[in-house]
Amino acid sequence: MAYYPINETTNFGEEKGEHKSLFEHRGNEINAQYSQKVAVLAEKHGYTFINANAGLTDETGNLKADLTFDGAHMLPDGYEIVLDNLLPYL
């Protein structure tokens, strides 16, 4: 499965640096690179790679602010979108 996007731009009132490791390494950019590596591994071993992220991002590729409370973790509405995206595979 693809890594979920994060929100790198909205201020959620978190303490500075609380999720520093996620954001300092260009989170969504690196998530996309790692997701691509997972896709290659899945194909190599005969598995289906699933990207359940459709509908989670805004126009800039960040996790929609209303789907997260801190930019890194999704609220239930985000997981409902993920579930809807997973249903064709279940």
N, C-alpha and C positions, 0 to 999 in steps of 0.2 A: 504494500500500500504506500501511496505517496505521503510524504510528511505534510502535516497541516500547515497552512500559512500562519504568520503572526502579524500583528499590527505594530509597525515600527515607528509610526508617526504621531499617534494620538497620545496626549498626556492623560493617564488614568489615575494620577495622584499617587503613584507608587513611589517609594523611596528611590532616590537616584541610585542606579546600579543594582537594584534588586534582581533584575533579569538581565544584567549586563552581558553575561556570556551569550545570551540569545541574540542580542542586538548588536554587539560590537563586531560581530563577524558577518555582517550583512545577512541577517537571518533568512529572509525569503530567498535571497540569491543562493545561499548555501543549501537551503532546504531543497530548492529545485535541482541543484547539482547532485545532492545525495539521493533524491527521489529517482533521478535518472539512473544512478548506479544500482538502486534497488530494482528498477525496471529491467536493466540488463541482466542482473542475477536471476530474476524471476524467469525471463525468457530462456536463459542458459539452462535452467533446471526444470523447464517445462511447466512453470506456474503462470497464472494470470496475474498481471500487474494491475492493480486497481487504483485509480485516482478518484477519490470521493470528494474532491474539493470544489466542484462546480457550485457556484452560488455563495461561496464563503468569502469571496474577495470583493473589494471595491474597485473602482476604475484604475487605481494605481497598483493593484496587486496585493494590497494589505488586507489582512483579515478585517472584515467589517467591524467598526467600533461597537456596534450594537450587539455583536455576537461574542464579546469578550469583556471581562472585567479588569484585565490587566495587560492586555496585548498579547499574552502568551497562552492563556487557558480559555477555552470556549465555555460559554454559557449553554444551558439546555437547548436553546433555539439553534445554536450552531450544530450540536450533535443531532438534532432532528433533520437538518439538511444532509448531514453525513449519512444518516440512516436511509433517507430517501434515495440518496445516490448509491447506496449499497444494495438496496432491495433487488435490483436486477441480477445480482450475483448470488443471492440467497435462495 
